[in-house]
Each structure stands twice: as structure tokens, then as C-alpha cells.
């Protein structure tokens, strides 16, 4: 069972990371084309509209998280009737949510231009782009709900392969059509067709792999389970709304108080940081079903060690990613990707780096809160961090600009980390969090020193510029933080456990 879990983790992780890597590479090409052919104003408008639609999507209420949580146990027990009943509820709910998003989105459409300060686009063009984004989102709800059973059943690699195809075709169409015809609305229309076709294929694949879903298509969920799920949904709704507000309001605040062009400039940097965090998030999502399966055993001592182990792994990733972002992001934007005119200040880069680090360090506790079903506690945390983010961002945007908005995001991530640790240890593990907090503080201090050290070494290495020196700078970012952490932790049980896991995945010798 242990070997199966590890193989599931690494198979899901491989395809998730491959999908994200392709998304990053082709995404950079498409963003470059959008900037150089259509201008940063279109990039800014696109970012703002996608954020508005993302906030509307909160009507999904978080039923996906609640259903997947309950699917863990049903799939482990191979309870076909309960699995089918959960998926039936899921299907009906998503049809309702798709309708809700459509109505709410159409009501907002006459006012969407109010979020775009100092834009040069016609009202009809803004509304057309917004409508296509809305249609794309609504159709994804109507067609993609069957993905969840694959994710809960530790077969996320199938979803990742389909996502890889969608991203390749979508971004490829953006590059080709903008280069040939400079027509962004056609690319959005093709994106809708591609996503719909591949989501229909997933639905067909799920029906083939789980034929009992059709056999029990009309079977209702028993009342006790319904009451439990709707109780979870009430809590998850607040969490999802707060999460959407956290990730979507930065661009809206910058666009409303500064300008849509500034959003376009910041969007280039945020594309890079989001690409980095999306890779790590894909890894986290690939691991989550296996961790959820482990937590069904209710071995609290084991769960505690799993959390500490994940905290260490994500620290190694966060330190490397943060050092790379701080040292390379402006060099990449100005010298290789776009031009000097697209550069942002070092203060903004430092804030982006901090948010990248805090986001990654948040993932282990977010994961265990989800798989342990602590949705009511997550609700309380989400109300607090969303409020902190909005208040600080609005207070600081005028005097400090983009930096003030990003400081609000940093504060909200810190609130999440602190309160998730507190609630998980006091309400689930029922033990002191002192050791884990000490781990986090140690990781934070080391990361700061490693980021500063890497930044100054890269500045010396890249002083004269050029592709060769950029490759050397990348090698510094790869080697310096990882070598330092290896030297510090090579005798630690956390490092030894990672080495042991990697060995367990290797081929085993047959015993003669």
C-alpha cells in the first residue's frame, strides 16, 4: 500500500508538473505576443476581466472540495452507490451554479468598464471580451464536474494530460491568431471550443472507467450525508469567497486606483510568479489525495510527522523558488522576454518574492486542513485574512502604489499560516505546535539569508549581461540555496526520509 501511494504521488506529480511546465513556456510566448502586438493595456484589461469572472465563480460554493473530501472514503471502500450518489449531487449542483454565474455575470456586464481606469478601448469591445470570458467559465462548470472523481481516486494524471492539451491549443491559438490577424476575440472563441471538446472527452472517459455512475444515475444521497455535505459547503463557501478575493483583488485595486496600463506591467511579473506557484500548487494537488487517504487511518502521530515532512519539502522548494524570482525576474523580463520599459522597481520585486515564499509555505497546512475536513475553522481563518488583505491594500495603495497592495497580500498570507497552524494542532492533532512553529521560523530566517546571498552573487555574475552569464546566474540560483540547505539538514531525519522515499520508488532487485 505504501509503494502504491508513493507511485501515485509521483505519477500524478510528473504529469501535473509537465502540464505546468508546458503552460509556462507557451504562456510566456503568448504573453510576449500580446504585449508587443496588442499592447500592455490589453494585457491589463484581460487580467482585470479574468479576475472579475473569477470572483463571480465563487457561486460554486465550494461543493467540489466537499464532494472530493467525502469521495476519499467512498472510493477507499469501493462503495459504488455512495460514489454515484455524490456525483449525482455534484452534477445537479454544477448546473445550478452555471446558471447562477450566467445571470450574475450578465447583470454586471453593463458596469464592467468602471473597473478599467484610463483605458482606451470602446465600450462594446470591453463588453464583448467580458462576455466571451463569462461564456468560457460557465461552460467549464457545465462540462468539467466529472474531473473530481479522477482527482479523488488518485488518477489526477489523466486530468493533467487533458489540461496539457487544452493549454497547448489555447495558447498556441493566441500566438498564431494575434500574429496573423491581431484579433483577440477570435482566440477567446476558439478557447471555448477547445475546452468544451476536451471536457466532453473527460466525461466520456469517466463513464467508461466508472460504468456504475450511469447505473445509479438517479440514486439520491441519503439525508444524513446530505446534511453533512451542506454543512461543509456553508463553511467552504466563505473560504472560497475569501480566497477568490485574495487572488483577484490586487489587479482590481491597481486598475481602479492607479491605471489599467500599470496592471498590464504588473501582469507580466505576476505571470512569472504565478507560473512558479502554479507548479508547486500542482505538486501539492497531486499529493493531496494520497495524504487524504492516509488521514482516513486517524493515526495522529503519523499525521504529525507527515505534516513536518511536507513542511520541510515545501521549504526546500520555497527557498529555491524565492531566490530565483528575486534574482532573475527583472533580468528575464528586460533582457530576454520583453524590454527595459517593462521593468518594475526592486521594491515590487521584493514583495512578489515574499508573497511567492509565503504562498508555498502555506500549502502544507492548507492541505492537511482540507483532508481533515476542518472546513468550519478554515471559514473563520478566511474571513480574517480576506479582511486583512482588503483593508491594508486599500489603506496603502495611495501612498505606496503597487507595493502597498502587495504588502496587504503578504499580511494575509501570514495570517493564514499562523491561524492554520493554531487550529490544526489544537483541534485536530491535540498537541503543542511549538516544534512546528520553530521549524517555520528556522525556514524563514534561512530563506531570507539565502535569497539575499543569491541575489548579490547573481548581480556579480550577470554584471556584463548576455545569455551565457544568464545561464551561470540560473546555476547560482539552483545550486546556492540547495547546497546550503543540504549542508545544514543532511543529518536531519527530514532529509533522510526524503532520500528513503526516493529509494523506495526505484526498481527493486529480485531475490533469488
NUNUKOL-123647 format. One record per residue: residue in one letter; x, z, y of N, C-alpha, C in turn. Coordinates in steps of 0.001 Angstrom, whole numbers, plus 500000, padded with zeros to 6 digits. Layout:
AXZYXZYXZY
...
This chain:
X500839500000498793500000500000500000500872500000501255
X501957500791501240502853500867502398503486499506502681
X503939498803501578504549497491501744503540496482502287
X502294496562501791501258495651502259501022495851503752
X500969497127504180500749497413505601501883496840506447
X503118497038506003504248496535506761504221495013506842
X503923494369505738503874492907505736502749492399506636
X501607493104506653500525492720507554500960492847509009
X501655493955509309502139494169510676503046493025511105
X504011492686510262504990491696510670504431490272510632
X503515489995509721502894488667509716502020488491510962
X501193489493511251500369489416512457501228489364513708
X502297490174513717503176490216514890503869488878515101
X504338488266514008505057486999514134504192485933514798
X502967485757514300502113484708514848501598485071516250
X501373486361516500500971486768517848502078486487518852
X503310486826518475504439486608519372504727485114519545
X504580484353518460504777482905518559503760482302519529
X502503482741519404501459482253520302501782482588521750
X502222483809521994502548484220523358503760483471523896
X504745483214523015505946482505523453505603481087523888
X504793480392523093504380479039523461503565479075524752
X502693480080524860501892480230526085502785480388527305
X503846481175527176504752481402528299505450480103528698
X506020479413527709506795478206528009505930477149528678
X504807476812528037503951475756528596503206476246529837
X502949477582529901502306478149531086503170478006532326
X504489478180532170505390478005533304505404476565533797
X505376475622532863505341474214533260504057473902534035
X502921474397533514501645474108534183501572474776535558
X502094476018535657502088476710536958502996475997537964
X504113475471537464505013474708538345504302473470538884
X503601472769537996502867471572538416501793471937539435
X501059473032539186500014473451540116500600473798541478
X501738474493541501502356474873542768502865473664543540
X503596472783542867504268471693543557503341470530543892
X502274470339543098501366469220543355500125469671544125
X499521470782543716498275471234544341498498472294545424
X499654472991545396499960473984546426499633475402546004
X500314476368546666500113477781546311498723478275546666
X498042477596547587496680478007547938495735477836546753
X495879476717546006495043476517544826495374477544543753
X496673477857543588497080478877542625496448480216542993
X496459480539544283495847481790544722494358481807544497
X493659480706544863492215480634544645491878480757543167
X492639480081542323492404480135540879492550481557540356
X493566482288540834493792483673540403492639484576540831
X492184484408542074491092485247542579489803484983541815
X489457483717541601488221483386540886488265483880539450
X489402483725538783489510484217537399489349485731537354
X489824486433538388489661487888538445488206488281538666
X487492487539539499486069487816539720485290487652538423
X485552486568537706484866486328536429485248487397535407
X486499487849535442486928488908534522486156490200534771
X485914490530536038485127491725536357483694491559535876
X483115490367536022481762490115535517481684490331534008
X482767490026533313482770490128531856482649491559531364
X482695492517532273482550493913531871481182494167531258
X480217493268531483478894493443530875478946493403529359
X480079492974528807480258493001527356480134494432526814
X480302495400527707480049496819527406481022497461526432
X481995496712525953482944497301525022482448497382523606
X481408496617523281480906496669521905481945496158520914
X482839495247521371483879494745520474484731495891519952
X485169496783520848486007497911520428485253498837519484
X483978499088519797483178499983518949482959499379517567
X482635498081517511482391497426516229483661497390515394
X484789497000516009486053496930515265486437498299514730
X486225499358515524486537500709515069485762501055513794
X484465500714513758483655501025512576483894500036511433
X484400498847511764484726497888510704485939498335509891
X486864499106510493488039499565509751487623500238508433
X486720501198508554486300501952507375485486501084506416
X484554500282506938483715499434506084484559498423505307
X485581497862505954486458496908505270487353497602504252
X487828498804504587488647499549503628487861499870502366
X486569500141502514485705500457501362485064499213500761
X485282498039501394484678496765500974483154496875500883
X482579497533501849481122497719501905480510496492502593
X480129495500501794479697494217502334478443494328503192
X477494495153502773476246495268503520476492495866504903
X477332496889504957477606497518506255478410496584507149
X479375495852506567480142494878507348479209493844507963
X478303493297507137477366492279507619476426492848508683
X475976494087508492475082494702509472475774494885510818
X477047495295510777477806495454512017477989494107512719
X478291493065511959478474491747512550477158491172513087
X476040491499512430474729491062512928474438491675514304
X474728492977514414474552493643515703475455493010516759
X476658492734516351477648492129517239477153490779517764
X476623489936516876476141488605517258475001488698518275
X474027489542517987472880489684518892473318490203520262
X474216491177520233474678491753521498475410490717522340
X476246489892521714477014488908522476476129487828523086
X475049487464522404474108486519523005473468487122524261
X473130488408524183472553489081525356473579489152526491
X474827489485526142475862489614527161476177488273527813
X476178487206527008476408485880527573475359485526528611
X474103485851528308473020485599529259473182486445530520
X473553487718530329473743488629531466474843488138532400
X475972487703531825477079487204532642476651485956533412
X475877485073532743475405483854533403474576484184534634
X473610485090534484472717485440535599473505486108536728
X474336487104536365475117487811537394476076486863538102
X476721485984537323477666485041537909477013484072538877
X475837483578538521475124482657539403474649483349540687
X474327484637540571473922485397541768475086485581542738
X476309485693542208477484485906543052477999484599543646
X477717483464543005478299482183543399478144481862544892
X477000482127545548476900481795546978477851482579547873
X478409483683547361479238484556548195480709484560547784
X481095483744546789482445483835546232483514483494547281
X483192482645548248484178482250549261484595483415550158
X483789484481550193484106485621551048485360486361550583
X485742486179549300486945486833548771488216486040549057
X488081484862549661489222483967549846489550483839551331
X490348484765551844490699484778553260491699483664553564
X491495482985554685492398481935555162492610480831554132
X491519480365553490491649479256552535491249477949553214
X491720476833552650491485475518553263490560474637552420
X489869475229551452489032474462550538487585474413551042
X486890473317550688485481473206551047484650474182550225
X483501474555550748482619475490550063482155474924548723
X481838473636548686481362473020547443482445473012546376
X483700472804546779484812472789545815485047474180545234
X485029475199546082485207476578545609484123476931544595
X482870476566544905481761476902544006481838476127542695
X482325474888542739482472474111541507483515474738540592
X484678475100541148485725475743540340485209477058539768
X484513477823540578483946479095540119482944478866538981
X482066477858539121481059477579538095481716477186536771
X482763476386536815483447475980535584484113477182534908
X484709478086535703485282479316535136484191480174534492
X483049480256535152481936481046534627481431480454533311
X481246479136533272480771478479532047481756478682530901
X483036478596531207484074478806530184483987480209529587
X483778481199530435483692482588529972482436482827529146
X481300482324529610480035482527528903480087481904527514
X480596480689527405480673480026526104481609480759525153
X482661481367525686483570482120524820482864483310524186
X481936483941524918481168485049524346480224484561523250
X479598483421523471478616482933522511479257482454521219
X480543482055521273481140481394520120482273482173519442
X482794483215520084484033483815519576483860485172518904
X482633485670518754482475487047518271482989487238516850
X483035486173516044483459486315514651484950486584514501
X485701486450515588487129486771515528487363488224515124
X486441489104515496486669490540515349486843490967513897
X486139490324512975486264490730511582487658490385511049
X488243489292511542489600488938511137490608489944511687
X490398490371512928491306491355513539491225492685512804
X490004493156512527489827494438511845490345494390510414
X490316493199509794490746493042508401492230492726508293
X493005492986509358494454492787509398494830491325509141
X493978490406509623494260488974509485494277488315510871
X494857489028511806494886488549513184495744487295513320
X496618487029512341497456485849512423496626484565512487
X495442484564511857494567483389511914494095483174513357
X493672484267513989493237484192515386494394483737516278
X495603484233515995496765483870516804497083482386516695
X496944481820515500497214480390515317496219479560516124
X494933479935516070493917479219516833494165479383518335
X494524480594518759494841480835520171496026479996520611
X497002479834519715498162478995519997497730477556520272
X496839477025519444496343475663519637495570475532520950
X494716476526521222493933476499522463494855476474523679
X495848477360523693496745477433524847497558476153525003
X498034475617523882498841474400523944498032473243524527
X496811473081524033495970471978524504495494472204525943
X495133473450526272494654473739527628495733473514528677
X496891474127528471497955473981529462498527472570529471
X498554471934528292499003470546528238498108469641529065
X496799469878529004495866469056529788496046469293531287
X496352470555531676496597470842533095497791470032533597
X498866470017532832500081469295533242499817467801533360
X499208467223532321499006465769532296498040465324533384
X496889465994533484495852465544534425496281465757535874
X496930466877536168497376467098537551498474466108537942
X499362465781536999500413464814537305499848463415537538
X498826463048536755498293461687536837497215461539537901
X496293462518538001495125462337538871494923463451539905
X495727464518539857495588465637540801494136466142540871
X493522466295539704492111466695539641491984467952538773
X491906469118539431491903470379538695490590470631537967
X489462470148538536488172470429537909488032469733536547
X488677468571536387488643467896535081489374468730534035
X490486469351534423491228470178533462490378471362532991
X489630471984533914488774473099533515487682472631532557
X487122471450532790486082470907531915486646470654530511
X487854470098530433488480469874529125488806471192528438
X489216472199529212489476473530528638488245474078527941
X487074473877528549485816474342527956485570473654526615
X485802472342526561485578471595525314486535472056524220
X487815472214524559488823472631523569488499474011523008
X488231474977523887487954476342523428486688476402522586
X485664475657522963484418475660522200484636475100520796
X485377473996520697485619473368519397486392474292518472
X487444474937518966488259475791518105487552477102517777
X486724477623518669485929478811518341484885478495517268
X484329477287517304483403476872516243484127476778514903
X485393476335514931486166476293513682486391477693513123
X486686478663514004486865480048513539485579480555512895
X484433480248513502483150480678512934482965480095511536
X483321478828511374483230478194510047484183478856509061
X485403479161509503486406479784508629485950481173508179
X485406481951509097484925483292508756483791483211507739
X482871482260507912481765482093506960482283481747505566
X483380480986505501483968480640504199484666481840503565
X485348482637504372486115483771503842485240484976503536
X484136485102504239483236486247504052481816485722503825
X481558485115502658480245484479502416479079485455502451
X479337486739502227478258487728502236477642487906503616
X478351487448504691477780487556506033476489486750506151
X476452485587505518475223484793505529474161485396504623
X474617485970503510473666486552502551472913487723503167
X473603488491504004472972489661504635472757489419506131
X472499488184506515472427487816507924471344488571508685
X470277488943508009469176489625508693469150491127508423
X470168491628507741470150493053507407470459493889508653
X469553494798509011469788495634510201470736496793509878
X471314497336510898472175498512510757471299499757510715
X471655500703509838470808501899509739470885502729511018
X469839503474511279469655504128512582470783505096512927
X471298505796511916472373506749512197473604506060512748
X473995504929512146475148504177512612474873503564513982
X473648503082514188473284502507515489473461503534516604
X472988504757516351473098505806517363474562506109517666
X475403506142516614476825506406516807477492505312517625
X477184504063517274477802502932517979477380502896519436
X476099503102519705475656503056521094476214504230521899
X476458505351521232477141506449521914478564506057522281
X479246505359521334480606504879521624480593503852522753
X479601502958522731479534501895523733479382502479525134
X478567503519525269478387504137526584479714504623527146
X480553505167526261481858505646526709482818504486526963
X482801503486526067483725502361526197483406501538527432
X482120501451527782481732500652528945482489501100530190
X482515502388530423483209502915531607484693502585531517
X485272502738530316486696502447530137486989500990530413
X486141500113529896486363498682530086486211498297531559
X485200498843532200484994498538533613486199498972534436
X486702500170534151487855500685534894489095499839534623
X489269499432533366490417498601533012490349497251533726
X489162496650533766488997495381534462489297495543535951
X488828496647536526489082496888537936490578497038538197
X491282497686537269492707497910537446493478496592537465
X493191495704536501493968494474536380493472493361537296
X492242493473537800491659492370538563491588492604540065
X491703493860540504491501494123541936492726493843542788
X493926493837542225495129493599543035495021492281543799
X494717491199543066494603489896543726493448489853544719
X492335490519544369491183490531545276491512491259546577
X492216492385546483492586493144547686493584492357548531
X494591491761547879495580490969548614494914489786549294
X494003489120548587493311487955549150492405488353550310
X491718489494550182490755489916551205491436490475552454
X492595491175552288493231491845553422494441491093553966
X495042490226553160496241489507553630495914488010553713
X496044487268552599495660485853552594495682485322551170
X494982484211550953494955483602549626496309482966549301
X497067482544550320498409481990550086499348483063549546
X499238484287550064500049485395549550499723485667548087
X498448485556547740498059485697546338498745484627545499
X498820483396546031499473482322545304500945482604545068
X501638483145546069503056483502545908503231484637544901
X502392485675545045502471486805544118502079486383542704
X501149485410542578500696484962541258501844484400540430
X502839483805541087503988483280540341504794484407539714
X504993485483540464505704486639539916504859487346538856
X503568487493539130502713488186538164502550487377536887
X502656486040536970502625485231535743503775485608534826
X504939485838535415506110486218534610505930487609534024
X505550488584534857505388489944534337504242490031533331
X503161489286533579502058489288532625502452488614531319
X503298487599531408503779486958530184504575487948529341
X505414488733530009506201489747529301505287490797528676
X504367491338529477503492492388528946502525491845527900
X502124490571528026501233489991527018501917489867525663
X503225489577525671503966489531524406503947490901523742
X504223491943524532504242493299523970502831493728523577
X501834493325524368500444493645524027500028492956522730
X500502491721522533500211491010521285500803491766520094
X502007492293520268502624493101519221501803494356518960
X501358495013520033500534496217519900499222495913519179
X498576494800519551497312494436518913497498494103517438
X498656493518517101498925493197515701499137494462514867
X499725495480515493499988496740514789498728497596514676
X497819497496515661496691498418515757495813498503514508
X495419497379513862494577497514512667495248498319511557
X496564498155511395497276498915510371497338500389510734
X497575500683512015497556502083512455496155502663512279
X495132501879512598493751502333512395493464502649510935
X494005501822510051493840502080508614494530503370508204
X495730503625508751496449504866508459495673506094508938
X495066505984510109494373507127510693493102507492509929
X492593506583509103491428506935508292491777507982507234
X493077508183506979493520509185505995493513510599506572
X493465510722507895493367512020508600494524512966508256
X495719512399508074496926513199507885497562513398509258
X497262514542509888497651514736511278499161514797511481
X499876515365510523501329515418510650501924514015510611
X501398513198509716501840511808509621501477511035510889
X500271511275511413499841510584512623500728510936513820
X501152512190513885502042512633514957503376511899514898
X503928511777513703505211511087513556505073509586513809
X503933509016513439503681507601513741503663507379515245
X503022508281515997502974508163517455504372508255518060
X505175509216517626506532509356518166507386508134517827
X507185507626516619507919506437516213507532505238517071
X506216505068517306505770503960518156506251504148519586
X506245505389520077506732505645521425508177505201521597
X508996505438520576510406505042520625510553503522520597
X509814502870519704509888501403519602509478500755520920
X508391501240521505507927500638522755508849500978523922
X509571502098523851510577502382524869511708501362524803
X512187501058523597513253500061523457512824498724524063
X511574498351523800511048497103524354510891497191525876
X510383498337526348510140498504527790511449498498528583
X512483499149528061513766499200528763514370497800528884
X514356497060527793514896495694527808514093494782528745
X512754494860528641511893494011529477512047494343530958
X512081495628531283512186496043532688513521495623533299
X514601495811532542515915495391533038515954493882533279
X515326493125532398515310491664532526514462491229533718
X513287491844533891512410491488535009513096491767536345
X513650492952536491514274493335537756515475492433538085
X516231492075537076517483491352537307517307489847537432
X516324489274536735516269487820536586515095487138537275
X514030487867537610512785487224538007512948486374539271
X513605486916540296513770486147541537514744484988541344
X515790485212540593516734484128540297516013482975539614
X515174483305538641514450482272537896513479481520538798
X512724482263539631511717481634540495512374480710541515
X513440481150542158514022480397543275514994479307542841
X515763479542541769516841478608541406516459477624540304
X515475477961539479515197477118538321513747476655538222
X512808477514538612511393477200538380510747476532539588
X510842477185540759510176476662541953511203476393543047
X511242477224544092512186477002545196512386478306545954
X513360478305546865513694479506547640512506480022548432
X511622479116548873510477479504549704509445480338548952
X509545480377547624508594481136546821509077482559546516
X510220482963547073510796484278546785509991485393547451
X509897486530546757509302487739547308510388488794547482
X510099489843548253511111490850548584511503491660547356
X512684492289547441513182493106546334512292494328546109
X511617494808547169510704495939547009509509495570546122
X508982494358546319507879493901545482508352493735544044
X509555493197543864510113493033542516510279494387541833
X510757495391542576510923496734542004509582497306541565
X508534497092542355507198497569541981506673496836540749
X506890495533540678506496494761539486507210495284538242
X508493495599538400509285496130537275508752497476536817
X508474498355537774507939499676537438506607499549536701
X505729498679537178504425498514536536504560497926535137
X505521497036534970505791496469533644506223497576532673
X507131498441533114507613499539532264506482500503531922
X505707500919532931504634501886532696503542501306531796
X503241500020531962502234499380531117502655499439529646
X503907499096529371504377499082527982504416500492527404
X504872501468528192504955502844527699503571503455527480
X502553502853528083501175503324527911500557502901526580
X501110501861525969500461501248524812500340502156523581
X501368502940523214501211503778522016500061504778522112
X499943505491523237498854506465523358497505505767523489
X497475504601524166496221503846524239495765503426522852
X496711503019522020496386502582520660495818503720519824
X496474504882519842496003505988518994494686506558519512
X494460506503520827493161506936521357492049506030520830
X492330504733520729491327503782520255491050503954518772
X492108503981517948491897504023516498491362505377516031
X491537506416516860490987507723516501489573507918517042
X489049506900517745487667506944518209487395507895519356
X488421508168520176488242509118521282487725508398522525
X486597507715522373486063506900523458485523507746524610
X485003508935524315484487509776525388485612510275526290
X486762510616525702487906511052526501488479509894527303
X488522508720526677489030507539527366488161507208528583
X486859507455528452485947507231529577486342508093530777
X486605509372530520486971510274531614488275509852532278
X489244509449531449490525509006531998490339507761532851
X489514506848532354489358505562533046488718505724534419
X487757506637534529487141506890535843488202507367536830
X489074508251536365490107508817537227491120507757537646
X491643506981536678492710506047537052492188504876537882
X490945504449537640490383503373538459490208503835539904
X489769505084540074489593505641541419490931505757542134
X491941506271541421493285506410541998493817505053542439
X493673504053541580494183502717541889493511502148543138
X492187502214543181491449501606544288491729502319545609
X491703503662545585491897504434546821493301504215547384
X494318504354546534495699504208547022495959502776547487
X495472501790546737495683500388547125495053500084548480
X493817500551548694493136500290549966493787501031551129
X494296502238550858494955503007551910496297502404552317
X497002501807551358498372501363551610498504499865551880
X497440499077551652497578497631551810497866497235553250
X497265497895554220497505497542555621498926497889556077
X499394499144555855500743499465556349501873498869555509
X501662498666554204502770498245553330502545496896552644
X501377496281552821501138494965552246501052494983550727
X501675493991550091501626493851548633502221495076547952
X503285495634548512503916496828547926502914497972547824
X502103498174548857501108499246548834500093499066547721
X499676497818547489498723497545546408499357497851545049
X500619497466544868501299497678543599501601499156543349
X501824499918544408502019501371544256500747502011543715
X499590501534544159498330502035543608498222501785542119
X498673500611541673498674500302540238499624501221539484
X500801501475540040501769502379539399501178503773539215
X500519504267540270499918505602540201498853505664539110
X498077504599538961497021504604537939497610504597536540
X498720503881536330499364503888535015499900505277534673
X500478505959535666500975507323535432499833508258535048
X498697508128535723497529508945535381497108508699533942
X497101507445533516496725507128532137497659507796531141
X498964507651531366499939508218530429499766509729530311
X499671510403531447499593511871531446498344512358530732
X497189511816531076495942512343530525495685511876529096
X496185510698528725496041510292527330496849511207526401
X498053511556526823498859512494526030498135513836525911
X497634514320527023496967515624527022495752515623526103
X494865514651526259493639514620525450493944514398523967
X494870513502523655495125513191522245495716514384521508
X496661515064522150497300516195521475496367517405521398
X495609517668522453494770518868522468493481518692521685
X492932517476521626491627517269520995491680516586519632
X492806515937519310492882515256518011493956515849517114
X495192515915517617496270516472516787496259518001516759
X495703518627517793495638520094517904497028520719517774
X497946520191518555499302520734518572499899520497519956
X501023521134520217501653521013521527502195519594521738
X502064519117522967502594517794523309503984517881523927
X504585519083523924505844519295524630506950518351524160
X507057518175522842508113517326522289507916515866522694
X506675515414522659506396514013523020506606513789524512
X506218514751525338506444514651526784507940514597527076
X508716515428526355510174515401526525510729514030526163
X510184513427525091510579512055524735510336511100525897
X509128511178526485508764510247527559509659510429528789
X509956511669529136510826511925530283512234511394530026
X512728511625528811514045511099528444514067509575528541
X513036508953528021512950507493528073512890506995529521
X512143507702530377512017507289531763513337507322532503
X514090508417532335515390508551533001516352507478532508
X516403507280531195517294506259530641516939504872531152
X515647504578531219515207503251531668515629502991533111
X515457503996533977515851503833535380517346503517535481
X518169504280534765519620504062534805519986502699534235
X519329502316533153519640501024532531519201499850533405
X518048499983534059517576498915534955518520498759536137
X518909499866536766519828499807537914521172499227537491
X521716499727536369523009499237535889522969497755535569
X521929497320534874521807495905534513521673495037535761
X520899495498536736520679494729537963521997494465538689
X522822495495538832524066495315539573525083494499538792
X525112494622537473526007493788536668525589492323536760
X524275492052536712523780490680536823524121490101538199
X524003490895539262524348490411540599525807489968540651
X526689490700539974528104490325539952528339489087539101
X527669489000537964527852487868537051527329486582537667
X526186486664538376525500485461538875525859485151540337
X526905485724540854527204485624542287527317484181542769
X527820483268541929528006481876542357526888480963541858
X525957481476541054524828480690540585525206479701539499
X524215478893539095524439477872538072523852478253536730
X523540477252535884522920477507534566523775478372533643
X525096478126533621525958478894532726525955480369533092
X526050480649534382526040482048534818524670482690534594
X523608481880534648522277482426534341522187482817532866
X522754482005531995522790482353530564523584483638530358
X524716483774531057525502485014530954524704486209531469
X523938485999532545523096487082533079522033487487532068
X521443486510531368520460486831530331521099487634529205
X522321487275528833523020488017527774523269489465528198
X523588489666529492523758491034530000522459491817529835
X521316491187530176520012491860530072519657492182528621
X520040491305527714519765491544526296520667492656525754
X521946492576526095522923493454525438523018494843526067
X523091494922527388523423496201528013522424497316527668
X521110497163527939520198498269527609520110498551526114
X520170497506525288520049497721523847521286498384523251
X522455498028523758523674498684523280523679500150523695
X523320500412524944523271501805525419522301502634524563
X521116502105524310520133502859523519520563503025522072
X521242502024521530521740502143520156522796503234520061
X523701503279521032524749504311521028524158505711521184
X523115505832521993522515507146522228521689507611521028
X520977506696520382519991507093519372520366506720517933
X521591506226517706521862505703516362521815506779515271
X521978508048515619521847509126514637520439509724514595
X519561509256515485518204509807515568517353509344514398
X516418510212513951515506509840512861514630508660513268
X514377508511514590513544507399515053514232506061514819
X515543505993515142516284504755514896516428504501513398
X516683505549512630516823505383511183515522504913510552
X514383505371511067513106504965510489512843503478510737
X513289502965511891513128501537512161513987500713511211
X515223501147511012516110500446510078515522500458508674
X514945501605508292514349501716506957513157500778506795
X512335500661507839511196499747507780511647498304507607
X512704497925508336513203496563508232513753496279506839
X514404497268506265514918497098504904513785496948503896
X512690497705504113511553497629503188510900496250503192
X511051495528504279510464494193504371511300493123503687
X512539493441503416513432492460502798513096492256501330
X513673491191500710513423490923499290513985492018498401
X513241492398497415513667493451496508514337492827495273
X515409493466494841516098492992493651515322493389492404
X515236492430491489514546492713490244515429493600489356
X514814494579488724515548495474487830515593494863486430
X516780494648485937516920494003484616516480494948483527
